[in-house]
Amino acid sequence: MSDVVLQTHHLVRRFGGLVATHDVSLSVERGARHALIGPNGAGKTTLINQLTGVLAPSEGRIELAGQDITALPAHRRVALGLVRTFQINQLWPTMTPLQSLALAVSSRLGASRRWWQALGADAAVARECEALLRQFRLEDHAERATAELPYGKRRLLEIALAVALRPQVLLLDEPAAGVPAGERQDILDTIAALPADVAVLLIEHDMDLVFSFARRMTVLVNGAVLTEGTPEQIAADPQVRAVYLGESLTGTRHEAPAPVAATGAAHG
Ligand SMILES: Nc1ncnc2c1ncn2[C@@H]1O[C@H](COP(=O)(O)OP(=O)(O)OP(=O)(O)O)[C@@H](O)[C@H]1O
């Protein structure tokens, strides 16, 4: 059986005359720690939106564990195990982390209609929630309203909710962005301890985090794959260094060169 769990084939996405994704063929292996990097406007978000089903590709195909998911709606992809971390604005502000996790675990188990009763009644759900709260360092905040949690804890809850869905592939979108220095270590530690069998695709500007986490990296520039390799290969690649304006690959945001213009009839 192939070790590739997520694959794109010649993916193209146009916005009018702009090619935001340009013939991207990407393979993510089972259990991967794979980072997707690139300067601002490189097309990372557009690519992730196509993977999750928020945006339809203009051309190309996406496969999850060998199944063509290109035309599947977002919720079907989640059910098949392709899960993006929740965004803070998707968290229920008045619910506690325990309640949110119970809902996620119960819905995965197909008990969403009785989720609250299930939390008290179903020992397996309760045990799993406790484990997730521990894993994501949320035990001391389990019963507080999410809106009252420190920012870093809300970001941890985003990841915990995604992990509660038992993904095959977890898309981690800038997990440390905006997190104050004092709360950052929690994020780094929990990301480092994610389940080994889950493939993680990390989109991140923070190069210290990228290089401490990734075993494989893909560099996007102007919507296209510039290069792919191990962190050592990427760090030593003169093309990558040129894209990052010759600076050391550590955390600096850079402006992208002008995007590629579409050659064919524009649609988007
Ligand atoms: N809905 C849209 N309509 C038109 N153009 C878009 C749309 N979404 C993205 N773009 C353009 O596509 C290109 C890629 O943008 P995208 O947000 O995917 O890049 P990114 O790598 O995620 O950037 P950043 O790191 O700054 O978030 C940019 O030129 C952007 O302006």
The ligand as a MOL file (V3000), in Angstrom:
LIG
                    3D

  0  0  0     0  0            999 V3000
M  V30 BEGIN CTAB
M  V30 COUNTS 31 33 0 0 0
M  V30 BEGIN ATOM
M  V30 1 N -10.7470 35.1730 -3.3500 0
M  V30 2 C -9.7270 35.6750 -4.0350 0
M  V30 3 N -9.9460 36.4600 -5.1150 0
M  V30 4 C -8.9250 36.9720 -5.8260 0
M  V30 5 N -7.6290 36.7540 -5.5350 0
M  V30 6 C -7.3430 36.0050 -4.4760 0
M  V30 7 C -8.3610 35.4230 -3.6500 0
M  V30 8 N -7.7600 34.7110 -2.6740 0
M  V30 9 C -6.4370 34.8450 -2.8520 0
M  V30 10 N -6.1730 35.6170 -3.9210 0
M  V30 11 C -4.8440 35.9500 -4.4550 0
M  V30 12 O -4.1490 34.7380 -4.6590 0
M  V30 13 C -2.7780 34.8920 -4.3160 0
M  V30 14 C -2.4220 33.8660 -3.2600 0
M  V30 15 O -3.0160 34.2470 -2.0140 0
M  V30 16 P -2.9850 33.3310 -0.7260 0
M  V30 17 O -3.7760 34.0420 0.3310 0
M  V30 18 O -3.3810 31.9500 -1.0740 0
M  V30 19 O -1.4370 33.3710 -0.3440 0
M  V30 20 P -0.7230 32.9640 1.0180 0
M  V30 21 O 0.5200 32.2600 0.6450 0
M  V30 22 O -1.6780 32.2470 1.8940 0
M  V30 23 O -0.3950 34.3760 1.6320 0
M  V30 24 P -0.1760 34.8070 3.1830 0
M  V30 25 O 1.0280 34.0890 3.6390 0
M  V30 26 O 0.0370 36.2730 3.1000 0
M  V30 27 O -1.4230 34.4170 3.9190 0
M  V30 28 C -2.5930 36.3320 -3.8480 0
M  V30 29 O -2.1200 37.0760 -4.9380 0
M  V30 30 C -3.9960 36.7460 -3.4640 0
M  V30 31 O -4.1740 38.1290 -3.6240 0
M  V30 END ATOM
M  V30 BEGIN BOND
M  V30 1 1 1 2
M  V30 2 1 2 3
M  V30 3 2 2 7
M  V30 4 2 3 4
M  V30 5 1 4 5
M  V30 6 2 5 6
M  V30 7 1 6 7
M  V30 8 1 6 10
M  V30 9 1 7 8
M  V30 10 2 8 9
M  V30 11 1 9 10
M  V30 12 1 10 11
M  V30 13 1 11 12
M  V30 14 1 11 30
M  V30 15 1 12 13
M  V30 16 1 13 14
M  V30 17 1 13 28
M  V30 18 1 14 15
M  V30 19 1 15 16
M  V30 20 2 16 17
M  V30 21 1 16 18
M  V30 22 1 16 19
M  V30 23 1 19 20
M  V30 24 2 20 21
M  V30 25 1 20 22
M  V30 26 1 20 23
M  V30 27 1 23 24
M  V30 28 2 24 25
M  V30 29 1 24 26
M  V30 30 1 24 27
M  V30 31 1 28 29
M  V30 32 1 28 30
M  V30 33 1 30 31
M  V30 END BOND
M  V30 END CTAB
M  END
